[in-house]
Amino acid sequence: MTEVGLVFGGRSVEHRVSVRSARTVAQALEAAGYVVRPLAIAEDGSWASPQVAAAALAGEIEAIAPSGEAIAPSLAARFASPPEVIFPIVHGTWGEDGTLQGLCEMLDLPYVGAGVAASAVAMDKLAAKRILAAAGVPVVDYESARRGESATAVAERSRRLGSPWFVKPAVGGSSVGIRKVVEAADLAVAVEFAWRFDEAVVIERGVAGRELECAVLGYPELEASVVGEIVPGGDFYDYEDKYLTDAAELIAPAPLPDGVAERLRACAVKAFAALGGHGMARVDFFLEGEELWLNEINTLPGFTSISMYPRLWGLSGVPLGALVGRLVEAALARHRDRSRLDRGIKEWLAALDGS
């Protein structure tokens, strides 16, 4: 049986969500016949002992407390005998942003989900917008600014977008650092606030529309699930709504006018492919009248028992056990393809040397 190293926890604010996601994934993997090796990352970035990792998966602890152990030795200890494939479920920075994927590449380990570049770009709202717009994907109109610019000047430049505005750190997850601004006089303060979380800020036009989500899966071909809808409990789907108040309503499949779901599903695949993505992603949209606008691409979506990604695939005829199995097999297939390409390059170089 294939041994899957399930990596969860991490240093980001989404640590506890990652732990909960990992429990769902572990149960599904075991039910599908895989051997699960828990690999937990503590809140300080150190890699927890097998005993602590197992306790987190069993629900005995809700978070992996800082151990004080140096990161490099703890990592070496966990990977002295590596698993056959890695299933990362570390949400947010230091996990979803290409860093963990890069580690897997350096260790020559197959891993579930998007590669280094697609993970990093999807996490960076500004970079993603530029690439998606160039590919013909509809993105919400925006302005951007880097730390060091005048917040007042940025606010003045952003007035053209019209009220309301959403001011966001360019890199980050779970809506951390995001503010909705209604009065132009408050824009500069929101920009300064967002700069506390990242060097770059994105100021978007506020879209008065429905929030829709679609799950994407596959390698090398991508396919899209049915469409779901988020009905926020507040003004917008913010950090409190996602993790603290549990006030948001999830509707799946979403009731939509004729043709909208088909357009959205095609756009979700096109967008993820434009970033070079494979494996899995949840692609989020706004529906404003008849216009679809891509909001963001999440390359390591939540996997809790109520998360939209597994729920949408379940409604699309892919139950949880089959879903995790497809993700693991896709990871192994991609690793075989990359290894074949690497061998081909080396053989070509060897032939040049011989001539």
Residue pairs with C-beta under 8 A, 6 or more apart in sequence:
1 33
1 34
1 35
2 34
2 35
2 84
2 85
2 328
2 332
3 34
3 35
3 36
3 37
3 83
3 84
3 85
4 29
4 34
4 35
4 36
4 37
4 83
4 84
4 85
4 86
4 87
4 328
5 37
5 39
5 82
5 83
5 85
5 86
5 87
5 109
6 22
6 25
6 26
6 29
6 36
6 37
6 38
6 39
6 57
6 87
6 89
7 39
7 40
7 41
7 86
7 87
7 88
7 89
7 90
7 95
7 100
8 18
8 19
8 21
8 22
8 38
8 39
8 40
8 41
8 56
8 57
8 88
8 89
8 90
9 15
9 18
9 19
9 22
9 40
9 41
9 42
9 43
9 48
9 56
9 63
9 64
9 90
10 18
10 41
10 43
10 45
10 90
10 91
10 92
10 94
10 95
11 41
11 43
11 44
11 45
11 93
11 94
11 95
12 18
12 90
12 91
12 92
12 93
12 94
12 95
12 96
12 173
13 92
13 173
13 174
13 176
13 239
14 91
14 92
14 173
14 174
15 43
15 63
15 64
16 62
16 63
16 243
17 91
17 174
17 243
17 302
17 304
18 89
18 90
18 91
18 92
18 95
19 40
19 56
19 62
19 63
19 64
20 304
21 89
21 91
21 302
21 303
21 304
21 307
22 38
22 56
22 57
22 89
22 303
23 57
23 59
24 303
24 304
24 305
24 307
24 310
24 320
25 87
25 89
25 303
25 324
26 36
26 38
26 57
28 320
28 321
28 323
28 324
29 36
29 87
29 324
29 328
30 36
31 321
32 321
32 322
32 324
32 325
34 324
34 325
34 328
36 57
37 50
37 83
38 50
38 53
38 54
38 56
38 57
39 47
39 53
39 78
39 83
39 86
40 47
40 48
40 52
40 53
40 56
40 57
40 64
41 47
41 48
41 64
41 90
41 94
41 95
42 48
42 52
42 64
42 65
42 66
42 67
43 63
43 64
43 65
43 66
44 66
44 67
44 68
45 71
45 94
46 66
46 67
46 68
46 69
46 70
46 71
46 74
47 71
47 74
47 75
47 77
47 78
48 56
48 64
48 67
48 74
50 78
52 61
52 64
52 67
53 64
55 61
56 62
56 63
56 64
67 74
79 107
82 107
82 109
83 109
84 110
84 332
85 109
85 110
85 111
85 112
85 328
85 331
85 332
85 335
86 104
86 109
86 110
86 111
86 112
86 331
87 111
87 112
87 324
87 327
87 328
87 331
88 95
88 100
88 101
88 104
88 111
88 112
88 113
88 300
89 300
89 303
90 96
90 100
90 300
91 173
91 174
91 300
91 302
92 172
92 173
92 174
93 99
93 123
93 171
93 172
93 173
94 100
95 300
96 119
96 123
96 173
96 298
96 299
96 300
97 119
97 120
97 123
97 124
97 171
98 115
98 116
98 117
98 119
98 120
98 123
100 111
101 111
101 113
101 114
101 115
101 116
101 119
102 116
104 110
104 111
105 115
105 116
109 335
110 331
110 332
110 334
110 335
111 331
111 335
112 279
112 280
112 327
112 328
112 330
112 331
113 119
113 279
113 280
113 299
113 300
113 327
113 331
114 122
114 275
114 276
114 277
114 278
114 279
114 280
114 281
114 299
115 276
115 277
115 278
117 275
117 276
118 272
118 275
118 276
118 277
118 278
118 299
119 299
119 300
120 127
121 127
121 128
121 131
121 275
121 276
122 128
122 275
122 277
122 281
122 296
122 297
122 298
122 299
123 171
123 172
123 173
123 299
124 170
124 171
125 168
125 170
125 171
125 202
125 296
126 144
126 170
126 200
126 202
127 170
128 275
128 296
128 297
129 139
129 142
129 202
131 274
131 275
132 139
132 271
132 274
132 275
132 294
133 139
135 270
135 271
135 274
136 270
137 267
137 270
137 271
137 274
137 294
138 267
138 291
138 292
138 293
138 294
139 293
139 294
140 204
140 205
140 207
140 286
140 293
140 294
140 295
141 161
141 204
141 205
142 161
142 202
142 203
142 204
142 205
143 154
143 157
143 158
143 160
143 161
143 202
143 203
144 170
144 200
144 201
144 202
144 203
145 151
145 154
145 157
145 191
145 200
145 201
145 203
146 199
146 200
146 201
147 195
147 199
147 200
151 188
151 189
151 191
151 192
151 195
152 188
154 187
154 188
154 191
154 201
154 203
155 184
155 187
155 188
155 191
158 165
158 187
158 203
159 184
159 187
161 203
161 204
161 205
162 205
162 206
163 181
163 182
163 183
163 184
163 206
164 180
164 181
164 182
164 206
165 180
165 181
165 187
165 190
165 203
165 204
165 205
165 206
166 178
166 179
166 180
166 181
166 203
166 204
166 205
166 206
166 236
167 178
167 179
167 181
167 187
167 190
167 191
167 193
167 194
167 201
167 202
167 203
167 204
168 177
168 178
168 194
168 201
168 202
168 203
168 204
169 176
169 177
169 178
169 194
169 195
169 197
169 198
169 200
169 201
169 202
170 198
170 199
170 200
170 201
170 202
171 198
171 200
172 197
172 198
173 298
174 239
174 242
174 243
175 236
175 237
175 238
175 239
175 242
176 197
176 239
177 193
177 194
177 196
177 197
177 198
178 194
178 238
178 239
179 190
179 193
179 194
180 206
180 235
180 236
181 187
181 190
187 203
191 201
191 203
194 201
195 201
207 286
207 288
207 293
208 288
209 286
209 287
209 288
209 289
209 291
209 293
210 229
210 254
210 286
210 287
211 229
211 230
211 231
211 232
211 237
211 284
211 285
211 286
211 295
212 227
212 228
212 229
212 230
212 254
212 256
212 264
212 284
212 285
212 286
212 287
213 227
213 228
213 229
213 230
213 282
213 283
213 284
213 285
213 308
213 312
214 224
214 225
214 226
214 227
214 228
214 264
214 265
214 268
214 282
214 283
214 285
214 312
215 224
215 225
215 280
215 281
215 282
215 283
215 301
215 308
215 309
215 312
215 313
215 316
216 222
216 223
216 224
216 225
216 268
216 269
216 272
216 277
216 280
216 281
216 282
216 283
217 223
217 225
217 279
217 280
217 313
217 318
217 323
217 326
217 327
218 278
218 279
218 326
218 330
219 278
219 279
219 330
219 331
219 333
219 334
220 278
220 333
220 334
220 337
222 269
222 272
222 273
222 277
222 278
223 269
224 265
224 266
224 268
224 269
225 265
225 312
225 313
225 315
225 316
225 318
226 252
226 253
226 261
226 312
226 315
226 316
227 252
227 253
227 254
227 256
227 260
227 261
227 264
227 265
227 312
228 250
228 251
228 252
228 253
228 254
228 308
228 311
228 312
229 250
229 251
229 252
229 254
229 255
230 237
230 248
230 249
230 250
230 251
230 308
231 248
231 249
231 250
231 251
232 238
232 241
232 247
232 248
233 241
233 245
233 247
233 248
233 249
234 240
234 241
234 245
234 247
237 248
241 247
241 248
242 248
250 306
250 308
250 311
252 308
252 311
252 312
252 315
253 261
253 315
254 261
256 264
256 287
257 290
260 287
260 290
260 292
263 292
264 285
264 287
264 292
267 283
267 285
267 292
267 294
268 281
268 283
268 285
271 283
271 294
271 297
272 281
272 283
272 297
275 297
277 297
277 299
278 330
278 334
279 299
279 327
279 330
279 331
279 334
280 299
280 300
280 301
280 309
280 327
281 297
281 298
281 299
281 301
282 297
282 298
282 301
282 308
282 309
283 294
283 296
283 297
283 298
284 294
284 295
284 296
284 297
284 298
285 292
285 293
285 294
285 295
286 292
286 293
286 295
301 307
301 308
301 309
302 308
302 309
303 309
303 310
310 320
310 323
313 319
313 320
313 323
314 320
314 323
318 326
